[in-house]
Amino acid sequence: MPQLERWESLPEGVRQHLIGRMRDRAISISDLNQLRLWVETRPEVPDGDWYKDFGSFKICGSGSYPKTFLVRGQAAKGEAL
């Protein structure tokens, strides 16, 4: 299983998309801290679609790349982590 890519390793387009979604979805600093702590563990992720539910938001990805953020109540697809 691949590991989640670190922020600095993401393509610029992916980083800009994630920043936009963080703003659109009003993800708080506290929420981002939860995400940071999880990312620092270098989690393994499936090769296909996946998501991690943090309660107030979800991060969704495919393989080693995160792809977007969803807010509570939005349906995610893929394997739950």
N, CA, C and O atoms as CSV, one atom per row, in Angstrom:
chain,resi,resn,atom,element,x,y,z
A,1,MET,N,N,0.841,-1.189,0.000
A,1,MET,CA,C,0.000,0.000,0.000
A,1,MET,C,C,0.880,1.244,0.000
A,1,MET,O,O,1.883,1.299,0.711
A,2,PRO,N,N,0.503,2.246,-0.802
A,2,PRO,CA,C,1.294,3.486,-0.806
A,2,PRO,C,C,1.052,4.304,0.467
A,2,PRO,O,O,0.058,4.113,1.169
A,3,GLN,N,N,1.961,5.195,0.738
A,3,GLN,CA,C,1.793,6.146,1.839
A,3,GLN,C,C,1.281,7.459,1.272
A,3,GLN,O,O,1.549,7.804,0.121
A,4,LEU,N,N,0.548,8.176,2.092
A,4,LEU,CA,C,0.053,9.490,1.714
A,4,LEU,C,C,1.236,10.416,1.447
A,4,LEU,O,O,2.157,10.507,2.259
A,5,GLU,N,N,1.208,11.096,0.316
A,5,GLU,CA,C,2.279,12.045,-0.018
A,5,GLU,C,C,2.254,13.231,0.938
A,5,GLU,O,O,1.194,13.666,1.387
A,6,ARG,N,N,3.418,13.731,1.230
A,6,ARG,CA,C,3.527,14.927,2.067
A,6,ARG,C,C,3.219,16.161,1.223
A,6,ARG,O,O,3.346,16.139,-0.001
A,7,TRP,N,N,2.816,17.222,1.889
A,7,TRP,CA,C,2.379,18.459,1.232
A,7,TRP,C,C,3.403,18.952,0.221
A,7,TRP,O,O,3.052,19.294,-0.908
A,8,GLU,N,N,4.661,18.990,0.622
A,8,GLU,CA,C,5.699,19.537,-0.254
A,8,GLU,C,C,5.949,18.671,-1.492
A,8,GLU,O,O,6.555,19.137,-2.456
A,9,SER,N,N,5.492,17.426,-1.474
A,9,SER,CA,C,5.668,16.524,-2.615
A,9,SER,C,C,4.488,16.544,-3.588
A,9,SER,O,O,4.559,15.947,-4.663
A,10,LEU,N,N,3.416,17.223,-3.218
A,10,LEU,CA,C,2.236,17.256,-4.085
A,10,LEU,C,C,2.469,18.177,-5.280
A,10,LEU,O,O,3.149,19.195,-5.146
A,11,PRO,N,N,1.920,17.840,-6.441
A,11,PRO,CA,C,1.997,18.761,-7.580
A,11,PRO,C,C,1.317,20.096,-7.230
A,11,PRO,O,O,0.352,20.130,-6.467
A,12,GLU,N,N,1.827,21.166,-7.789
A,12,GLU,CA,C,1.306,22.510,-7.497
A,12,GLU,C,C,-0.202,22.606,-7.718
A,12,GLU,O,O,-0.900,23.217,-6.910
A,13,GLY,N,N,-0.708,22.023,-8.779
A,13,GLY,CA,C,-2.140,22.069,-9.058
A,13,GLY,C,C,-2.971,21.411,-7.973
A,13,GLY,O,O,-4.045,21.903,-7.625
A,14,VAL,N,N,-2.485,20.311,-7.440
A,14,VAL,CA,C,-3.192,19.608,-6.353
A,14,VAL,C,C,-3.177,20.471,-5.096
A,14,VAL,O,O,-4.196,20.597,-4.417
A,15,ARG,N,N,-2.035,21.060,-4.786
A,15,ARG,CA,C,-1.953,21.932,-3.591
A,15,ARG,C,C,-2.920,23.105,-3.710
A,15,ARG,O,O,-3.628,23.420,-2.753
A,16,GLN,N,N,-2.957,23.753,-4.871
A,16,GLN,CA,C,-3.846,24.897,-5.051
A,16,GLN,C,C,-5.315,24.485,-4.947
A,16,GLN,O,O,-6.128,25.212,-4.376
A,17,HIS,N,N,-5.653,23.326,-5.496
A,17,HIS,CA,C,-7.028,22.829,-5.387
A,17,HIS,C,C,-7.397,22.592,-3.921
A,17,HIS,O,O,-8.480,22.983,-3.483
A,18,LEU,N,N,-6.508,21.957,-3.166
A,18,LEU,CA,C,-6.793,21.688,-1.755
A,18,LEU,C,C,-6.934,22.981,-0.954
A,18,LEU,O,O,-7.805,23.083,-0.090
A,19,ILE,N,N,-6.096,23.953,-1.232
A,19,ILE,CA,C,-6.204,25.249,-0.541
A,19,ILE,C,C,-7.554,25.886,-0.841
A,19,ILE,O,O,-8.210,26.405,0.062
A,20,GLY,N,N,-7.972,25.851,-2.098
A,20,GLY,CA,C,-9.278,26.398,-2.461
A,20,GLY,C,C,-10.416,25.693,-1.753
A,20,GLY,O,O,-11.350,26.343,-1.283
A,21,ARG,N,N,-10.352,24.373,-1.669
A,21,ARG,CA,C,-11.417,23.619,-0.999
A,21,ARG,C,C,-11.423,23.883,0.502
A,21,ARG,O,O,-12.488,23.920,1.118
A,22,MET,N,N,-10.237,24.067,1.102
A,22,MET,CA,C,-10.184,24.404,2.536
A,22,MET,C,C,-10.920,25.716,2.780
A,22,MET,O,O,-11.667,25.846,3.750
A,23,ARG,N,N,-10.709,26.672,1.909
A,23,ARG,CA,C,-11.375,27.976,2.058
A,23,ARG,C,C,-12.871,27.860,1.783
A,23,ARG,O,O,-13.686,28.361,2.558
A,24,ASP,N,N,-13.237,27.197,0.675
A,24,ASP,CA,C,-14.650,27.043,0.317
A,24,ASP,C,C,-15.436,26.345,1.410
A,24,ASP,O,O,-16.585,26.695,1.678
A,25,ARG,N,N,-14.822,25.366,2.035
A,25,ARG,CA,C,-15.514,24.536,3.010
A,25,ARG,C,C,-15.297,25.024,4.440
A,25,ARG,O,O,-15.751,24.391,5.393
A,26,ALA,N,N,-14.602,26.153,4.584
A,26,ALA,CA,C,-14.363,26.799,5.885
A,26,ALA,C,C,-13.797,25.815,6.908
A,26,ALA,O,O,-14.301,25.707,8.026
A,27,ILE,N,N,-12.762,25.113,6.517
A,27,ILE,CA,C,-12.120,24.174,7.422
A,27,ILE,C,C,-11.261,24.971,8.398
A,27,ILE,O,O,-10.413,25.766,7.993
A,28,SER,N,N,-11.495,24.746,9.685
A,28,SER,CA,C,-10.862,25.561,10.723
A,28,SER,C,C,-9.408,25.158,10.965
A,28,SER,O,O,-8.956,24.099,10.530
A,29,ILE,N,N,-8.699,26.023,11.664
A,29,ILE,CA,C,-7.315,25.746,12.051
A,29,ILE,C,C,-7.267,24.508,12.943
A,29,ILE,O,O,-6.351,23.696,12.814
A,30,SER,N,N,-8.216,24.352,13.824
A,30,SER,CA,C,-8.284,23.177,14.687
A,30,SER,C,C,-8.448,21.907,13.860
A,30,SER,O,O,-7.809,20.890,14.128
A,31,ASP,N,N,-9.317,21.979,12.847
A,31,ASP,CA,C,-9.503,20.836,11.947
A,31,ASP,C,C,-8.218,20.526,11.202
A,31,ASP,O,O,-7.836,19.363,11.076
A,32,LEU,N,N,-7.551,21.556,10.708
A,32,LEU,CA,C,-6.310,21.360,9.971
A,32,LEU,C,C,-5.223,20.773,10.864
A,32,LEU,O,O,-4.358,20.035,10.391
A,33,ASN,N,N,-5.265,21.097,12.147
A,33,ASN,CA,C,-4.292,20.519,13.072
A,33,ASN,C,C,-4.526,19.015,13.209
A,33,ASN,O,O,-3.568,18.244,13.265
A,34,GLN,N,N,-5.798,18.593,13.264
A,34,GLN,CA,C,-6.101,17.160,13.290
A,34,GLN,C,C,-5.531,16.479,12.047
A,34,GLN,O,O,-4.930,15.408,12.127
A,35,LEU,N,N,-5.731,17.115,10.910
A,35,LEU,CA,C,-5.226,16.594,9.650
A,35,LEU,C,C,-3.697,16.507,9.681
A,35,LEU,O,O,-3.122,15.498,9.274
A,36,ARG,N,N,-3.057,17.548,10.155
A,36,ARG,CA,C,-1.589,17.572,10.234
A,36,ARG,C,C,-1.065,16.420,11.081
A,36,ARG,O,O,-0.110,15.746,10.694
A,37,LEU,N,N,-1.682,16.193,12.228
A,37,LEU,CA,C,-1.241,15.104,13.108
A,37,LEU,C,C,-1.378,13.757,12.420
A,37,LEU,O,O,-0.510,12.896,12.566
A,38,TRP,N,N,-2.458,13.565,11.673
A,38,TRP,CA,C,-2.665,12.310,10.947
A,38,TRP,C,C,-1.626,12.160,9.836
A,38,TRP,O,O,-1.041,11.088,9.676
A,39,VAL,N,N,-1.394,13.219,9.072
A,39,VAL,CA,C,-0.434,13.176,7.960
A,39,VAL,C,C,0.964,12.866,8.479
A,39,VAL,O,O,1.721,12.148,7.824
A,40,GLU,N,N,1.314,13.395,9.641
A,40,GLU,CA,C,2.640,13.162,10.204
A,40,GLU,C,C,2.897,11.695,10.526
A,40,GLU,O,O,4.052,11.290,10.655
A,41,THR,N,N,1.840,10.887,10.659
A,41,THR,CA,C,2.006,9.458,10.921
A,41,THR,C,C,2.385,8.689,9.663
A,41,THR,O,O,2.647,7.488,9.726
A,42,ARG,N,N,2.417,9.379,8.508
A,42,ARG,CA,C,2.713,8.764,7.207
A,42,ARG,C,C,1.793,7.569,6.954
A,42,ARG,O,O,2.261,6.450,6.748
A,43,PRO,N,N,0.461,7.821,6.972
A,43,PRO,CA,C,-0.491,6.714,6.844
A,43,PRO,C,C,-0.406,6.017,5.494
A,43,PRO,O,O,-0.126,6.634,4.466
A,44,GLU,N,N,-0.655,4.728,5.528
A,44,GLU,CA,C,-0.799,3.974,4.293
A,44,GLU,C,C,-2.213,4.192,3.776
A,44,GLU,O,O,-3.166,4.268,4.553
A,45,VAL,N,N,-2.337,4.291,2.477
A,45,VAL,CA,C,-3.629,4.513,1.822
A,45,VAL,C,C,-3.775,3.497,0.692
A,45,VAL,O,O,-2.774,3.021,0.156
A,46,PRO,N,N,-5.013,3.160,0.323
A,46,PRO,CA,C,-5.197,2.200,-0.770
A,46,PRO,C,C,-4.777,2.789,-2.116
A,46,PRO,O,O,-4.638,4.003,-2.263
A,47,ASP,N,N,-4.579,1.909,-3.089
A,47,ASP,CA,C,-4.237,2.359,-4.437
A,47,ASP,C,C,-5.379,3.132,-5.089
A,47,ASP,O,O,-5.130,4.032,-5.891
A,48,GLY,N,N,-6.620,2.799,-4.760
A,48,GLY,CA,C,-7.785,3.448,-5.355
A,48,GLY,C,C,-8.305,4.588,-4.504
A,48,GLY,O,O,-7.553,5.210,-3.754
A,49,ASP,N,N,-9.600,4.859,-4.624
A,49,ASP,CA,C,-10.245,5.953,-3.889
A,49,ASP,C,C,-10.358,5.626,-2.402
A,49,ASP,O,O,-10.585,4.479,-2.019
A,50,TRP,N,N,-10.196,6.651,-1.579
A,50,TRP,CA,C,-10.283,6.515,-0.127
A,50,TRP,C,C,-10.738,7.836,0.472
A,50,TRP,O,O,-10.741,8.872,-0.193
A,51,TYR,N,N,-11.124,7.776,1.749
A,51,TYR,CA,C,-11.422,8.996,2.507
A,51,TYR,C,C,-11.161,8.761,3.984
A,51,TYR,O,O,-11.222,7.630,4.468
A,52,LYS,N,N,-10.871,9.833,4.688
A,52,LYS,CA,C,-10.673,9.822,6.133
A,52,LYS,C,C,-11.636,10.841,6.713
A,52,LYS,O,O,-11.599,12.017,6.354
A,53,ASP,N,N,-12.500,10.385,7.611
A,53,ASP,CA,C,-13.521,11.236,8.231
A,53,ASP,C,C,-12.996,11.751,9.566
A,53,ASP,O,O,-12.685,10.972,10.467
A,54,PHE,N,N,-12.901,13.068,9.680
A,54,PHE,CA,C,-12.444,13.693,10.912
A,54,PHE,C,C,-13.603,14.244,11.736
A,54,PHE,O,O,-13.379,14.945,12.723
A,55,GLY,N,N,-14.821,13.941,11.351
A,55,GLY,CA,C,-16.003,14.402,12.074
A,55,GLY,C,C,-16.583,15.662,11.473
A,55,GLY,O,O,-17.718,15.651,10.995
A,56,SER,N,N,-15.836,16.740,11.486
A,56,SER,CA,C,-16.333,18.001,10.935
A,56,SER,C,C,-15.997,18.164,9.453
A,56,SER,O,O,-16.542,19.041,8.782
A,57,PHE,N,N,-15.102,17.323,8.947
A,57,PHE,CA,C,-14.749,17.344,7.530
A,57,PHE,C,C,-14.177,15.990,7.146
A,57,PHE,O,O,-13.850,15.175,8.008
A,58,LYS,N,N,-14.061,15.758,5.851
A,58,LYS,CA,C,-13.423,14.557,5.318
A,58,LYS,C,C,-12.369,14.988,4.317
A,58,LYS,O,O,-12.527,15.989,3.618
A,59,ILE,N,N,-11.293,14.221,4.258
A,59,ILE,CA,C,-10.330,14.388,3.186
A,59,ILE,C,C,-10.468,13.155,2.303
A,59,ILE,O,O,-10.541,12.028,2.792
A,60,CYS,N,N,-10.501,13.387,1.009
A,60,CYS,CA,C,-10.675,12.301,0.038
A,60,CYS,C,C,-9.457,12.267,-0.871
A,60,CYS,O,O,-8.865,13.298,-1.188
A,61,GLY,N,N,-9.099,11.060,-1.281
A,61,GLY,CA,C,-7.958,10.934,-2.163
A,61,GLY,C,C,-8.043,9.707,-3.037
A,61,GLY,O,O,-9.002,8.937,-2.987
A,62,SER,N,N,-7.020,9.551,-3.831
A,62,SER,CA,C,-6.883,8.386,-4.705
A,62,SER,C,C,-5.412,8.015,-4.726
A,62,SER,O,O,-4.566,8.815,-5.126
A,63,GLY,N,N,-5.115,6.805,-4.297
A,63,GLY,CA,C,-3.720,6.421,-4.178
A,63,GLY,C,C,-3.018,7.303,-3.161
A,63,GLY,O,O,-3.582,7.621,-2.114
A,64,SER,N,N,-1.804,7.692,-3.461
A,64,SER,CA,C,-1.020,8.464,-2.493
A,64,SER,C,C,-1.366,9.952,-2.443
A,64,SER,O,O,-0.826,10.687,-1.617
A,65,TYR,N,N,-2.270,10.402,-3.329
A,65,TYR,CA,C,-2.581,11.835,-3.382
A,65,TYR,C,C,-3.926,12.178,-2.757
A,65,TYR,O,O,-4.936,11.557,-3.086
A,66,PRO,N,N,-3.951,13.170,-1.849
A,66,PRO,CA,C,-5.234,13.717,-1.416
A,66,PRO,C,C,-5.824,14.512,-2.579
A,66,PRO,O,O,-5.079,15.124,-3.344
A,67,LYS,N,N,-7.139,14.510,-2.722
A,67,LYS,CA,C,-7.757,15.164,-3.868
A,67,LYS,C,C,-8.689,16.309,-3.495
A,67,LYS,O,O,-8.745,17.310,-4.209
A,68,THR,N,N,-9.436,16.181,-2.370
A,68,THR,CA,C,-10.377,17.242,-2.018
A,68,THR,C,C,-10.808,17.107,-0.564
A,68,THR,O,O,-10.508,16.119,0.105
A,69,PHE,N,N,-11.515,18.119,-0.098
A,69,PHE,CA,C,-12.122,18.118,1.221
A,69,PHE,C,C,-13.634,18.147,1.060
A,69,PHE,O,O,-14.157,18.778,0.142
A,70,LEU,N,N,-14.326,17.468,1.947
A,70,LEU,CA,C,-15.783,17.513,2.015
A,70,LEU,C,C,-16.178,17.940,3.417
A,70,LEU,O,O,-15.440,17.708,4.374
A,71,VAL,N,N,-17.333,18.559,3.538
A,71,VAL,CA,C,-17.834,18.922,4.862
A,71,VAL,C,C,-18.723,17.800,5.397
A,71,VAL,O,O,-19.129,16.907,4.654
A,72,ARG,N,N,-19.014,17.860,6.684
A,72,ARG,CA,C,-19.879,16.865,7.309
A,72,ARG,C,C,-21.167,16.749,6.514
A,72,ARG,O,O,-21.755,17.755,6.117
A,73,GLY,N,N,-21.595,15.535,6.288
A,73,GLY,CA,C,-22.831,15.306,5.569
A,73,GLY,C,C,-22.647,15.073,4.072
A,73,GLY,O,O,-23.528,14.506,3.425
A,74,GLN,N,N,-21.522,15.498,3.518
A,74,GLN,CA,C,-21.278,15.221,2.102
A,74,GLN,C,C,-20.800,13.779,1.966
A,74,GLN,O,O,-19.961,13.313,2.737
A,75,ALA,N,N,-21.344,13.086,0.979
A,75,ALA,CA,C,-21.001,11.681,0.773
A,75,ALA,C,C,-19.623,11.550,0.143
A,75,ALA,O,O,-19.280,12.265,-0.798
A,76,ALA,N,N,-18.853,10.635,0.672
A,76,ALA,CA,C,-17.524,10.340,0.136
A,76,ALA,C,C,-17.577,8.966,-0.524
A,76,ALA,O,O,-18.399,8.120,-0.171
A,77,LYS,N,N,-16.688,8.765,-1.486
A,77,LYS,CA,C,-16.608,7.452,-2.116
A,77,LYS,C,C,-15.250,6.847,-1.848
A,77,LYS,O,O,-14.284,7.555,-1.562
A,78,GLY,N,N,-15.185,5.543,-1.941
A,78,GLY,CA,C,-13.932,4.852,-1.725
A,78,GLY,C,C,-13.893,4.176,-0.377
A,78,GLY,O,O,-14.900,4.072,0.323
A,79,GLU,N,N,-12.722,3.726,-0.035
A,79,GLU,CA,C,-12.503,2.975,1.220
A,79,GLU,C,C,-12.320,3.952,2.380
A,79,GLU,O,O,-11.533,4.896,2.305
A,80,ALA,N,N,-13.066,3.700,3.450
A,80,ALA,CA,C,-12.919,4.517,4.666
A,80,ALA,C,C,-11.642,4.110,5.387
A,80,ALA,O,O,-11.354,2.923,5.536
A,81,LEU,N,N,-10.881,5.103,5.831
A,81,LEU,CA,C,-9.642,4.820,6.587
A,81,LEU,C,C,-9.875,5.035,8.069
A,81,LEU,O,O,-8.960,4.850,8.871
